[in-house]
Amino acid sequence: MLNQPQIIGWSHIPFGKREDPDVESLMSHVSLDALRHAGVESTDVDGIFVGVMNNGFSRQGFEAALVALADQRLASVPAMRTENACATGSAAIYTAMDFIAAGRGKVALVVGAEKMTATPTGEVGNVLLCASYHKEEAGPAGFAGIFGGIARQYFERHGDKSRELAMIAAKNHKNGVANPYAQIRKDLGFEFCNTVSDKNPYVVEPLRRTDCSLISDGAAALVLADAETARSMARRIAFRSRAHANDILPLSRRDPLAFAGAARAWSTALRNAGVTLDDLDLVETHDCFTIAELMEYEAMGWVPPGQGHRVVQEGWAQKDGKLPVNPSGGLKSKGHPIGATGVSMHVMACLQLMGEAGAMQIPDAKLAGVFNMGGAAVANYVSILERAP
């Protein structure tokens, strides 16, 4: 792609129930740190792109203008906010890339953040339901109810896969132990994840607590630059390709088990990159619920529809498997602060490609896939990333 932007720096804070009072505070932790990591000054920034879902988490809107409160030198830089449900962070990244590719600027700061834990749990469910077709799909169980329904349909069509979902949860929690940014750094084990108990009850049957991602606070940031500017930087992560594909919002107007938009995004990104899944060294995927990760194996084209269980049973997605999936622990372990998630996933991939992932490191990682989705596979983003030569 002409003038394809590259990632030259990043910052990430631990996710979880944080003492930071608001999203402004969360963003302040990462925005200037990312610039320092990239080796650029605030005066070098040509555009600011903020990913915050909000939709009721905070009465403070206009989040794009909050970044400059950390450094007044950013006050006159054009800034905008994106919102695309749980894919909000990736939407901010892609908007910044388009800004640079269009020649409107050379350096862009992308910040993704969300403050969720200050909102009562019941209200969190209502906020998240904004990412569904509300008039048909809103219910008291929130988004867990939507994916619980998807899981029931999947089981009816393909058989009970509760055991495989528990294996996915156990994998991601085990991986998360090595992630210093993860909200839960505890190897829960398969038996705990597979057993319904007081500590692991059904949230919405058949999904147990360990099948559901966490309510989190967090922030992450990236610095992007055009290829010429990036050439002199210490870190350069290139996009071999990127793809964004949508599907229709109401589940009633599509097969909810097909994840057709996700499949289109994956096939487009792989085709444009000139690679196959076999060429990838790792994938960071959107495991908002374990059933989502299972179905994403199929959307990736790894196995045919209904056979995602094969990936789990054969251990293909394990950290030492043929294609490690979520070596960071994924949303399941790391947490899911909505606006920060897509940016975080790209940071996790960058760490791997630079060989800077510490105990999370996949040996000799050269090519990484990132899949981030909004809603029930409505907005779908796939990035194929590599270390620039």
C-alpha positions, 0 to 999 in steps of 0.5 A: 500500500502506498505510504503504508504507515508503520508503528514506531512506539507504544505504551500499555498499562496494567488492566484491571480495577484501577484507582484512576478516577476517569478516562482522562487519567488513564490516557495520561499514563500512556500518551506521553510514554508512547511518544517517549518510547517512539523517540518523538516529541509532542511537537512532532505529532500531526494528528491524535486519534482516540478510541473510547466507546463510552456510551454511558460509562462517563458523562465526560465526552469529547475524549479526543480533546482530553489527550492534550491535557497531559501536554499543552503542546498537543492542544493545537494538534487536530484530534478526533475520537472513534467509536466502533463498539469493541473494535473502537481501538482498531478503528482509531488505529486504521483512521490514523493510518488513513490520515498518514497514507493520505499525506495529511501528516507524518506522525500520529498518536493513537490512544485507546482507553476505557474506565468501566469499573466505576459503573455499577455492574448492572449498568455496564451490561446496559452500556454494552448492549448499545453494541447490539441491535437493541430493539431485538437483542437487549435483555437483562443478561447483557452481552453475555446473554447474546453470546450465551444464545450464540453458544446454545445455537452452536451446541444445537448445531454442532454438539455440546462443546462446553469442555472445549470452551473450558480448555480455551479459558484454561489456555488463556489464563495460563498464558496470562500468568506471563503477561505483566499487563493482565488483570488476572495472572493466575493459572486457573486450570482446566478442571476449575474452568470446566466445573460449575461452582460457587466460584465459577457459576453460569453467567448465562447457560452454557457460559460460565464465569470463566467463559466471559471476559472481564470488566476492566479499566485500562489504556494503551497507545501507539505512535504511527509514522510514515515509512520515510519518518519511520526509517530512522526509528529504533522500532518499526512494525509494518502492516503487511496488510490490513482489512476491515469488513462489516456484517449486518447488525441484527442477528435475526438477519444473518446466520449468527454462527457464520461470523461471515464478516470476520471470515471476509476480513481474514481472507482479505487480509491474508490474500493481500499479505500474500500469506496463509495461516501457516505463515503466521507465528502467532495470533491475538484474537478477540476472545470476549467469550470463549465461544467467540474464540472457538468460532474465530478458529473457523472464521480464520479458515483454520478448520471448516464450520463446526470443527473449531473443537479440533483446534482445541483438542489437538492443542494447535492454539497452545503457546507451543502449538502450530499457531499460538493464539492469545499468548498474551492471555487474550481478553479473557485474562488481560481484561477488556476495557472496550476502547483500549482493547484493539490498541492493546492487541496490536501492542501485544503483537508488536512486543512479540515481533520485536522480541520484547515480550518477555515470558510471553515471547513466541520464539523467533516470531516474524509474522503476527495476526490481530483480530478485533471485532465489534459487537457479535462479529459486526465490525471486523478488523484484521492486521497482519504485522511484521517487523520492518526490514 
